[in-house]
Amino acid sequence: MSLVEYLRDTKAEMRHVSWPTQRQAIVFTGLIVAFSLVVAVILGFADFIFSRGLDWFISN
């Protein structure tokens, strides 16, 4: 398969993709950012608790 044939087939397949609207893309991006922040806060809190627990365990 040549490069030109590959690019032609790729272009044809891209026409079949169902692309989200601009509004959907913005909403999905916001959801992903919000979810990432929530997970970061949860993991940061867990890290803080485990670090304090380890410090306490080592000092005793």
CHARMM internal coordinates of N, CA and C (Angstrom, degrees):
IC EDIT
DIST 1 N 1 CA 1.4494
DIST 1 CA 1 C 1.5259
ANGL 1 N 1 CA 1 C 108.46
DIST 1 C 2 N 1.3227
ANGL 1 CA 1 C 2 N 115.72
DIHE 1 N 1 CA 1 C 2 N 128.88
DIST 2 N 2 CA 1.4594
ANGL 1 C 2 N 2 CA 119.85
DIHE 1 CA 1 C 2 N 2 CA -179.05
DIST 2 CA 2 C 1.5293
ANGL 2 N 2 CA 2 C 110.12
DIHE 1 C 2 N 2 CA 2 C -84.11
DIST 2 C 3 N 1.3082
ANGL 2 CA 2 C 3 N 115.31
DIHE 2 N 2 CA 2 C 3 N 165.03
DIST 3 N 3 CA 1.4595
ANGL 2 C 3 N 3 CA 121.42
DIHE 2 CA 2 C 3 N 3 CA -179.83
DIST 3 CA 3 C 1.5207
ANGL 3 N 3 CA 3 C 110.55
DIHE 2 C 3 N 3 CA 3 C -63.25
DIST 3 C 4 N 1.3235
ANGL 3 CA 3 C 4 N 117.09
DIHE 3 N 3 CA 3 C 4 N -40.34
DIST 4 N 4 CA 1.4676
ANGL 3 C 4 N 4 CA 120.94
DIHE 3 CA 3 C 4 N 4 CA -179.56
DIST 4 CA 4 C 1.5213
ANGL 4 N 4 CA 4 C 110.03
DIHE 3 C 4 N 4 CA 4 C -63.35
DIST 4 C 5 N 1.3046
ANGL 4 CA 4 C 5 N 117.10
DIHE 4 N 4 CA 4 C 5 N -42.48
DIST 5 N 5 CA 1.4672
ANGL 4 C 5 N 5 CA 121.43
DIHE 4 CA 4 C 5 N 5 CA 178.95
DIST 5 CA 5 C 1.5276
ANGL 5 N 5 CA 5 C 110.61
DIHE 4 C 5 N 5 CA 5 C -64.69
DIST 5 C 6 N 1.3099
ANGL 5 CA 5 C 6 N 116.06
DIHE 5 N 5 CA 5 C 6 N -41.71
DIST 6 N 6 CA 1.4661
ANGL 5 C 6 N 6 CA 121.06
DIHE 5 CA 5 C 6 N 6 CA 177.97
DIST 6 CA 6 C 1.5287
ANGL 6 N 6 CA 6 C 110.56
DIHE 5 C 6 N 6 CA 6 C -60.62
DIST 6 C 7 N 1.3260
ANGL 6 CA 6 C 7 N 117.31
DIHE 6 N 6 CA 6 C 7 N -47.13
DIST 7 N 7 CA 1.4629
ANGL 6 C 7 N 7 CA 121.21
DIHE 6 CA 6 C 7 N 7 CA -179.90
DIST 7 CA 7 C 1.5260
ANGL 7 N 7 CA 7 C 111.32
DIHE 6 C 7 N 7 CA 7 C -64.54
DIST 7 C 8 N 1.3188
ANGL 7 CA 7 C 8 N 117.94
DIHE 7 N 7 CA 7 C 8 N -38.19
DIST 8 N 8 CA 1.4616
ANGL 7 C 8 N 8 CA 121.86
DIHE 7 CA 7 C 8 N 8 CA 177.87
DIST 8 CA 8 C 1.5297
ANGL 8 N 8 CA 8 C 110.44
DIHE 7 C 8 N 8 CA 8 C -63.87
DIST 8 C 9 N 1.3298
ANGL 8 CA 8 C 9 N 116.67
DIHE 8 N 8 CA 8 C 9 N -44.33
DIST 9 N 9 CA 1.4670
ANGL 8 C 9 N 9 CA 120.83
DIHE 8 CA 8 C 9 N 9 CA 178.47
DIST 9 CA 9 C 1.5286
ANGL 9 N 9 CA 9 C 111.34
DIHE 8 C 9 N 9 CA 9 C -65.29
DIST 9 C 10 N 1.3204
ANGL 9 CA 9 C 10 N 116.36
DIHE 9 N 9 CA 9 C 10 N -39.37
DIST 10 N 10 CA 1.4610
ANGL 9 C 10 N 10 CA 120.49
DIHE 9 CA 9 C 10 N 10 CA 178.18
DIST 10 CA 10 C 1.5202
ANGL 10 N 10 CA 10 C 111.07
DIHE 9 C 10 N 10 CA 10 C -63.04
DIST 10 C 11 N 1.3188
ANGL 10 CA 10 C 11 N 116.71
DIHE 10 N 10 CA 10 C 11 N -43.69
DIST 11 N 11 CA 1.4597
ANGL 10 C 11 N 11 CA 121.45
DIHE 10 CA 10 C 11 N 11 CA 178.28
DIST 11 CA 11 C 1.5268
ANGL 11 N 11 CA 11 C 110.76
DIHE 10 C 11 N 11 CA 11 C -61.39
DIST 11 C 12 N 1.3127
ANGL 11 CA 11 C 12 N 117.29
DIHE 11 N 11 CA 11 C 12 N -40.99
DIST 12 N 12 CA 1.4647
ANGL 11 C 12 N 12 CA 121.37
DIHE 11 CA 11 C 12 N 12 CA 178.94
DIST 12 CA 12 C 1.5254
ANGL 12 N 12 CA 12 C 110.96
DIHE 11 C 12 N 12 CA 12 C -65.38
DIST 12 C 13 N 1.3242
ANGL 12 CA 12 C 13 N 117.58
DIHE 12 N 12 CA 12 C 13 N -40.27
DIST 13 N 13 CA 1.4705
ANGL 12 C 13 N 13 CA 120.79
DIHE 12 CA 12 C 13 N 13 CA 179.24
DIST 13 CA 13 C 1.5240
ANGL 13 N 13 CA 13 C 111.63
DIHE 12 C 13 N 13 CA 13 C -68.39
DIST 13 C 14 N 1.3192
ANGL 13 CA 13 C 14 N 117.51
DIHE 13 N 13 CA 13 C 14 N -34.14
DIST 14 N 14 CA 1.4568
ANGL 13 C 14 N 14 CA 120.94
DIHE 13 CA 13 C 14 N 14 CA -179.57
DIST 14 CA 14 C 1.5250
ANGL 14 N 14 CA 14 C 111.55
DIHE 13 C 14 N 14 CA 14 C -65.53
DIST 14 C 15 N 1.3258
ANGL 14 CA 14 C 15 N 117.84
DIHE 14 N 14 CA 14 C 15 N -23.65
DIST 15 N 15 CA 1.4637
ANGL 14 C 15 N 15 CA 120.92
DIHE 14 CA 14 C 15 N 15 CA 176.76
DIST 15 CA 15 C 1.5267
ANGL 15 N 15 CA 15 C 111.37
DIHE 14 C 15 N 15 CA 15 C -69.72
DIST 15 C 16 N 1.3200
ANGL 15 CA 15 C 16 N 117.68
DIHE 15 N 15 CA 15 C 16 N -21.94
DIST 16 N 16 CA 1.4591
ANGL 15 C 16 N 16 CA 122.42
DIHE 15 CA 15 C 16 N 16 CA -178.99
DIST 16 CA 16 C 1.5272
ANGL 16 N 16 CA 16 C 112.88
DIHE 15 C 16 N 16 CA 16 C -86.59
DIST 16 C 17 N 1.3197
ANGL 16 CA 16 C 17 N 117.00
DIHE 16 N 16 CA 16 C 17 N -9.44
DIST 17 N 17 CA 1.4650
ANGL 16 C 17 N 17 CA 121.32
DIHE 16 CA 16 C 17 N 17 CA -177.76
DIST 17 CA 17 C 1.5237
ANGL 17 N 17 CA 17 C 109.36
DIHE 16 C 17 N 17 CA 17 C -72.91
DIST 17 C 18 N 1.3165
ANGL 17 CA 17 C 18 N 115.71
DIHE 17 N 17 CA 17 C 18 N 136.57
DIST 18 N 18 CA 1.4634
ANGL 17 C 18 N 18 CA 121.21
DIHE 17 CA 17 C 18 N 18 CA 175.84
DIST 18 CA 18 C 1.5282
ANGL 18 N 18 CA 18 C 107.47
DIHE 17 C 18 N 18 CA 18 C -92.66
DIST 18 C 19 N 1.3236
ANGL 18 CA 18 C 19 N 116.61
DIHE 18 N 18 CA 18 C 19 N 101.26
DIST 19 N 19 CA 1.4608
ANGL 18 C 19 N 19 CA 121.40
DIHE 18 CA 18 C 19 N 19 CA -176.19
DIST 19 CA 19 C 1.5199
ANGL 19 N 19 CA 19 C 110.38
DIHE 18 C 19 N 19 CA 19 C -83.23
DIST 19 C 20 N 1.3282
ANGL 19 CA 19 C 20 N 118.17
DIHE 19 N 19 CA 19 C 20 N 142.53
DIST 20 N 20 CA 1.4675
ANGL 19 C 20 N 20 CA 120.26
DIHE 19 CA 19 C 20 N 20 CA 177.97
DIST 20 CA 20 C 1.5318
ANGL 20 N 20 CA 20 C 110.57
DIHE 19 C 20 N 20 CA 20 C -71.49
DIST 20 C 21 N 1.3256
ANGL 20 CA 20 C 21 N 114.90
DIHE 20 N 20 CA 20 C 21 N 155.81
DIST 21 N 21 CA 1.4610
ANGL 20 C 21 N 21 CA 118.78
DIHE 20 CA 20 C 21 N 21 CA 174.17
DIST 21 CA 21 C 1.5238
ANGL 21 N 21 CA 21 C 108.70
DIHE 20 C 21 N 21 CA 21 C -71.98
DIST 21 C 22 N 1.3281
ANGL 21 CA 21 C 22 N 115.54
DIHE 21 N 21 CA 21 C 22 N 168.88
DIST 22 N 22 CA 1.4690
ANGL 21 C 22 N 22 CA 119.03
DIHE 21 CA 21 C 22 N 22 CA 178.83
DIST 22 CA 22 C 1.5263
ANGL 22 N 22 CA 22 C 110.06
DIHE 21 C 22 N 22 CA 22 C -62.07
DIST 22 C 23 N 1.3363
ANGL 22 CA 22 C 23 N 117.15
DIHE 22 N 22 CA 22 C 23 N -40.48
DIST 23 N 23 CA 1.4701
ANGL 22 C 23 N 23 CA 120.96
DIHE 22 CA 22 C 23 N 23 CA 179.70
DIST 23 CA 23 C 1.5289
ANGL 23 N 23 CA 23 C 110.67
DIHE 22 C 23 N 23 CA 23 C -63.03
DIST 23 C 24 N 1.3266
ANGL 23 CA 23 C 24 N 117.63
DIHE 23 N 23 CA 23 C 24 N -43.43
DIST 24 N 24 CA 1.4690
ANGL 23 C 24 N 24 CA 121.18
DIHE 23 CA 23 C 24 N 24 CA 178.62
DIST 24 CA 24 C 1.5295
ANGL 24 N 24 CA 24 C 110.39
DIHE 23 C 24 N 24 CA 24 C -62.29
DIST 24 C 25 N 1.3100
ANGL 24 CA 24 C 25 N 117.01
DIHE 24 N 24 CA 24 C 25 N -42.52
DIST 25 N 25 CA 1.4607
ANGL 24 C 25 N 25 CA 120.61
DIHE 24 CA 24 C 25 N 25 CA -179.76
DIST 25 CA 25 C 1.5245
ANGL 25 N 25 CA 25 C 111.07
DIHE 24 C 25 N 25 CA 25 C -62.80
DIST 25 C 26 N 1.3305
ANGL 25 CA 25 C 26 N 116.40
DIHE 25 N 25 CA 25 C 26 N -40.46
DIST 26 N 26 CA 1.4706
ANGL 25 C 26 N 26 CA 120.16
DIHE 25 CA 25 C 26 N 26 CA 179.30
DIST 26 CA 26 C 1.5265
ANGL 26 N 26 CA 26 C 110.32
DIHE 25 C 26 N 26 CA 26 C -67.03
DIST 26 C 27 N 1.3349
ANGL 26 CA 26 C 27 N 117.43
DIHE 26 N 26 CA 26 C 27 N -44.52
DIST 27 N 27 CA 1.4623
ANGL 26 C 27 N 27 CA 120.86
DIHE 26 CA 26 C 27 N 27 CA 179.68
DIST 27 CA 27 C 1.5202
ANGL 27 N 27 CA 27 C 110.87
DIHE 26 C 27 N 27 CA 27 C -63.39
DIST 27 C 28 N 1.3185
ANGL 27 CA 27 C 28 N 117.54
DIHE 27 N 27 CA 27 C 28 N -46.46
DIST 28 N 28 CA 1.4681
ANGL 27 C 28 N 28 CA 120.84
DIHE 27 CA 27 C 28 N 28 CA -179.88
DIST 28 CA 28 C 1.5204
ANGL 28 N 28 CA 28 C 111.27
DIHE 27 C 28 N 28 CA 28 C -62.87
DIST 28 C 29 N 1.3242
ANGL 28 CA 28 C 29 N 117.03
DIHE 28 N 28 CA 28 C 29 N -39.52
DIST 29 N 29 CA 1.4665
ANGL 28 C 29 N 29 CA 120.52
DIHE 28 CA 28 C 29 N 29 CA 177.90
DIST 29 CA 29 C 1.5240
ANGL 29 N 29 CA 29 C 110.48
DIHE 28 C 29 N 29 CA 29 C -63.61
DIST 29 C 30 N 1.3266
ANGL 29 CA 29 C 30 N 116.66
DIHE 29 N 29 CA 29 C 30 N -43.15
DIST 30 N 30 CA 1.4679
ANGL 29 C 30 N 30 CA 120.62
DIHE 29 CA 29 C 30 N 30 CA 177.49
DIST 30 CA 30 C 1.5125
ANGL 30 N 30 CA 30 C 112.02
DIHE 29 C 30 N 30 CA 30 C -61.49
DIST 30 C 31 N 1.3320
ANGL 30 CA 30 C 31 N 116.42
DIHE 30 N 30 CA 30 C 31 N -42.15
DIST 31 N 31 CA 1.4624
ANGL 30 C 31 N 31 CA 119.98
DIHE 30 CA 30 C 31 N 31 CA 178.22
DIST 31 CA 31 C 1.5283
ANGL 31 N 31 CA 31 C 111.47
DIHE 30 C 31 N 31 CA 31 C -62.74
DIST 31 C 32 N 1.3081
ANGL 31 CA 31 C 32 N 116.56
DIHE 31 N 31 CA 31 C 32 N -42.08
DIST 32 N 32 CA 1.4661
ANGL 31 C 32 N 32 CA 120.24
DIHE 31 CA 31 C 32 N 32 CA -179.66
DIST 32 CA 32 C 1.5246
ANGL 32 N 32 CA 32 C 110.80
DIHE 31 C 32 N 32 CA 32 C -65.70
DIST 32 C 33 N 1.3346
ANGL 32 CA 32 C 33 N 117.23
DIHE 32 N 32 CA 32 C 33 N -42.08
DIST 33 N 33 CA 1.4650
ANGL 32 C 33 N 33 CA 120.68
DIHE 32 CA 32 C 33 N 33 CA 178.56
DIST 33 CA 33 C 1.5316
ANGL 33 N 33 CA 33 C 110.37
DIHE 32 C 33 N 33 CA 33 C -64.05
DIST 33 C 34 N 1.3427
ANGL 33 CA 33 C 34 N 116.78
DIHE 33 N 33 CA 33 C 34 N -44.78
DIST 34 N 34 CA 1.4624
ANGL 33 C 34 N 34 CA 120.62
DIHE 33 CA 33 C 34 N 34 CA 179.44
DIST 34 CA 34 C 1.5274
ANGL 34 N 34 CA 34 C 111.04
DIHE 33 C 34 N 34 CA 34 C -62.67
DIST 34 C 35 N 1.3255
ANGL 34 CA 34 C 35 N 117.34
DIHE 34 N 34 CA 34 C 35 N -45.67
DIST 35 N 35 CA 1.4573
ANGL 34 C 35 N 35 CA 121.18
DIHE 34 CA 34 C 35 N 35 CA 179.06
DIST 35 CA 35 C 1.5294
ANGL 35 N 35 CA 35 C 110.72
DIHE 34 C 35 N 35 CA 35 C -61.75
DIST 35 C 36 N 1.3256
ANGL 35 CA 35 C 36 N 116.78
DIHE 35 N 35 CA 35 C 36 N -41.52
DIST 36 N 36 CA 1.4673
ANGL 35 C 36 N 36 CA 120.73
DIHE 35 CA 35 C 36 N 36 CA 179.12
DIST 36 CA 36 C 1.5269
ANGL 36 N 36 CA 36 C 111.20
DIHE 35 C 36 N 36 CA 36 C -62.65
DIST 36 C 37 N 1.3250
ANGL 36 CA 36 C 37 N 116.25
DIHE 36 N 36 CA 36 C 37 N -40.65
DIST 37 N 37 CA 1.4654
ANGL 36 C 37 N 37 CA 119.55
DIHE 36 CA 36 C 37 N 37 CA 178.81
DIST 37 CA 37 C 1.5224
ANGL 37 N 37 CA 37 C 111.57
DIHE 36 C 37 N 37 CA 37 C -66.16
DIST 37 C 38 N 1.3340
ANGL 37 CA 37 C 38 N 116.99
DIHE 37 N 37 CA 37 C 38 N -41.18
DIST 38 N 38 CA 1.4663
ANGL 37 C 38 N 38 CA 120.48
DIHE 37 CA 37 C 38 N 38 CA 178.39
DIST 38 CA 38 C 1.5296
ANGL 38 N 38 CA 38 C 110.09
DIHE 37 C 38 N 38 CA 38 C -62.22
DIST 38 C 39 N 1.3188
ANGL 38 CA 38 C 39 N 116.99
DIHE 38 N 38 CA 38 C 39 N -45.67
DIST 39 N 39 CA 1.4687
ANGL 38 C 39 N 39 CA 120.59
DIHE 38 CA 38 C 39 N 39 CA 179.20
DIST 39 CA 39 C 1.5245
ANGL 39 N 39 CA 39 C 110.36
DIHE 38 C 39 N 39 CA 39 C -63.50
DIST 39 C 40 N 1.3338
ANGL 39 CA 39 C 40 N 117.80
DIHE 39 N 39 CA 39 C 40 N -39.64
DIST 40 N 40 CA 1.4706
ANGL 39 C 40 N 40 CA 121.03
DIHE 39 CA 39 C 40 N 40 CA 178.94
DIST 40 CA 40 C 1.5258
ANGL 40 N 40 CA 40 C 110.86
DIHE 39 C 40 N 40 CA 40 C -62.89
DIST 40 C 41 N 1.3289
ANGL 40 CA 40 C 41 N 117.30
DIHE 40 N 40 CA 40 C 41 N -41.55
DIST 41 N 41 CA 1.4711
ANGL 40 C 41 N 41 CA 120.52
DIHE 40 CA 40 C 41 N 41 CA 179.15
DIST 41 CA 41 C 1.5286
ANGL 41 N 41 CA 41 C 109.94
DIHE 40 C 41 N 41 CA 41 C -65.41
DIST 41 C 42 N 1.3234
ANGL 41 CA 41 C 42 N 116.95
DIHE 41 N 41 CA 41 C 42 N -44.13
DIST 42 N 42 CA 1.4721
ANGL 41 C 42 N 42 CA 120.41
DIHE 41 CA 41 C 42 N 42 CA -179.56
DIST 42 CA 42 C 1.5318
ANGL 42 N 42 CA 42 C 110.36
DIHE 41 C 42 N 42 CA 42 C -62.65
DIST 42 C 43 N 1.3127
ANGL 42 CA 42 C 43 N 116.82
DIHE 42 N 42 CA 42 C 43 N -46.51
DIST 43 N 43 CA 1.4701
ANGL 42 C 43 N 43 CA 119.93
DIHE 42 CA 42 C 43 N 43 CA -179.88
DIST 43 CA 43 C 1.5303
ANGL 43 N 43 CA 43 C 111.35
DIHE 42 C 43 N 43 CA 43 C -67.04
DIST 43 C 44 N 1.3356
ANGL 43 CA 43 C 44 N 117.12
DIHE 43 N 43 CA 43 C 44 N -37.54
DIST 44 N 44 CA 1.4692
ANGL 43 C 44 N 44 CA 120.25
DIHE 43 CA 43 C 44 N 44 CA 176.96
DIST 44 CA 44 C 1.5176
ANGL 44 N 44 CA 44 C 111.60
DIHE 43 C 44 N 44 CA 44 C -63.60
DIST 44 C 45 N 1.3342
ANGL 44 CA 44 C 45 N 116.85
DIHE 44 N 44 CA 44 C 45 N -41.35
DIST 45 N 45 CA 1.4629
ANGL 44 C 45 N 45 CA 121.31
DIHE 44 CA 44 C 45 N 45 CA 177.65
DIST 45 CA 45 C 1.5257
ANGL 45 N 45 CA 45 C 110.62
DIHE 44 C 45 N 45 CA 45 C -64.85
DIST 45 C 46 N 1.3405
ANGL 45 CA 45 C 46 N 117.01
DIHE 45 N 45 CA 45 C 46 N -44.35
DIST 46 N 46 CA 1.4654
ANGL 45 C 46 N 46 CA 120.46
DIHE 45 CA 45 C 46 N 46 CA 178.94
DIST 46 CA 46 C 1.5293
ANGL 46 N 46 CA 46 C 110.24
DIHE 45 C 46 N 46 CA 46 C -62.60
DIST 46 C 47 N 1.3211
ANGL 46 CA 46 C 47 N 117.52
DIHE 46 N 46 CA 46 C 47 N -41.32
DIST 47 N 47 CA 1.4614
ANGL 46 C 47 N 47 CA 121.15
DIHE 46 CA 46 C 47 N 47 CA 178.24
DIST 47 CA 47 C 1.5205
ANGL 47 N 47 CA 47 C 110.97
DIHE 46 C 47 N 47 CA 47 C -62.22
DIST 47 C 48 N 1.3291
ANGL 47 CA 47 C 48 N 115.92
DIHE 47 N 47 CA 47 C 48 N -42.78
DIST 48 N 48 CA 1.4640
ANGL 47 C 48 N 48 CA 120.39
DIHE 47 CA 47 C 48 N 48 CA 178.72
DIST 48 CA 48 C 1.5259
ANGL 48 N 48 CA 48 C 110.80
DIHE 47 C 48 N 48 CA 48 C -60.88
DIST 48 C 49 N 1.3332
ANGL 48 CA 48 C 49 N 117.03
DIHE 48 N 48 CA 48 C 49 N -47.13
DIST 49 N 49 CA 1.4648
ANGL 48 C 49 N 49 CA 121.58
DIHE 48 CA 48 C 49 N 49 CA -179.41
DIST 49 CA 49 C 1.5306
ANGL 49 N 49 CA 49 C 110.90
DIHE 48 C 49 N 49 CA 49 C -62.61
DIST 49 C 50 N 1.3325
ANGL 49 CA 49 C 50 N 116.77
DIHE 49 N 49 CA 49 C 50 N -46.71
DIST 50 N 50 CA 1.4685
ANGL 49 C 50 N 50 CA 119.71
DIHE 49 CA 49 C 50 N 50 CA -179.40
DIST 50 CA 50 C 1.5257
ANGL 50 N 50 CA 50 C 111.47
DIHE 49 C 50 N 50 CA 50 C -65.93
DIST 50 C 51 N 1.3323
ANGL 50 CA 50 C 51 N 117.64
DIHE 50 N 50 CA 50 C 51 N -36.95
DIST 51 N 51 CA 1.4679
ANGL 50 C 51 N 51 CA 120.47
DIHE 50 CA 50 C 51 N 51 CA 177.97
DIST 51 CA 51 C 1.5231
ANGL 51 N 51 CA 51 C 111.05
DIHE 50 C 51 N 51 CA 51 C -64.19
DIST 51 C 52 N 1.3402
ANGL 51 CA 51 C 52 N 115.87
DIHE 51 N 51 CA 51 C 52 N -44.62
DIST 52 N 52 CA 1.4690
ANGL 51 C 52 N 52 CA 119.69
DIHE 51 CA 51 C 52 N 52 CA 178.41
DIST 52 CA 52 C 1.5325
ANGL 52 N 52 CA 52 C 110.69
DIHE 51 C 52 N 52 CA 52 C -63.98
DIST 52 C 53 N 1.3183
ANGL 52 CA 52 C 53 N 116.70
DIHE 52 N 52 CA 52 C 53 N -40.73
DIST 53 N 53 CA 1.4562
ANGL 52 C 53 N 53 CA 120.66
DIHE 52 CA 52 C 53 N 53 CA 178.56
DIST 53 CA 53 C 1.5192
ANGL 53 N 53 CA 53 C 111.35
DIHE 52 C 53 N 53 CA 53 C -64.22
DIST 53 C 54 N 1.3129
ANGL 53 CA 53 C 54 N 117.37
DIHE 53 N 53 CA 53 C 54 N -41.11
DIST 54 N 54 CA 1.4631
ANGL 53 C 54 N 54 CA 121.14
DIHE 53 CA 53 C 54 N 54 CA 179.27
DIST 54 CA 54 C 1.5206
ANGL 54 N 54 CA 54 C 110.37
DIHE 53 C 54 N 54 CA 54 C -67.43
DIST 54 C 55 N 1.3421
ANGL 54 CA 54 C 55 N 116.83
DIHE 54 N 54 CA 54 C 55 N -41.94
DIST 55 N 55 CA 1.4574
ANGL 54 C 55 N 55 CA 120.06
DIHE 54 CA 54 C 55 N 55 CA 176.63
DIST 55 CA 55 C 1.5297
ANGL 55 N 55 CA 55 C 110.98
DIHE 54 C 55 N 55 CA 55 C -60.29
DIST 55 C 56 N 1.3242
ANGL 55 CA 55 C 56 N 116.55
DIHE 55 N 55 CA 55 C 56 N -43.60
DIST 56 N 56 CA 1.4503
ANGL 55 C 56 N 56 CA 120.62
DIHE 55 CA 55 C 56 N 56 CA 178.81
DIST 56 CA 56 C 1.5246
ANGL 56 N 56 CA 56 C 110.99
DIHE 55 C 56 N 56 CA 56 C -63.36
DIST 56 C 57 N 1.3508
ANGL 56 CA 56 C 57 N 116.89
DIHE 56 N 56 CA 56 C 57 N -43.01
DIST 57 N 57 CA 1.4436
ANGL 56 C 57 N 57 CA 121.86
DIHE 56 CA 56 C 57 N 57 CA -179.40
DIST 57 CA 57 C 1.5249
ANGL 57 N 57 CA 57 C 111.84
DIHE 56 C 57 N 57 CA 57 C -63.83
DIST 57 C 58 N 1.3088
ANGL 57 CA 57 C 58 N 116.79
DIHE 57 N 57 CA 57 C 58 N -41.77
DIST 58 N 58 CA 1.4698
ANGL 57 C 58 N 58 CA 121.63
DIHE 57 CA 57 C 58 N 58 CA -179.53
DIST 58 CA 58 C 1.5268
ANGL 58 N 58 CA 58 C 111.09
DIHE 57 C 58 N 58 CA 58 C -69.41
DIST 58 C 59 N 1.3325
ANGL 58 CA 58 C 59 N 117.42
DIHE 58 N 58 CA 58 C 59 N -38.10
DIST 59 N 59 CA 1.4667
ANGL 58 C 59 N 59 CA 120.10
DIHE 58 CA 58 C 59 N 59 CA -176.56
DIST 59 CA 59 C 1.5260
ANGL 59 N 59 CA 59 C 112.41
DIHE 58 C 59 N 59 CA 59 C -74.58
DIST 59 C 60 N 1.3417
ANGL 59 CA 59 C 60 N 118.20
DIHE 59 N 59 CA 59 C 60 N -20.00
DIST 60 N 60 CA 1.4816
ANGL 59 C 60 N 60 CA 120.13
DIHE 59 CA 59 C 60 N 60 CA -179.35
DIST 60 CA 60 C 1.4831
ANGL 60 N 60 CA 60 C 112.34
DIHE 59 C 60 N 60 CA 60 C -95.44
END
COOR INIT
IC SEED 1 N 1 CA 1 C
IC BUILD
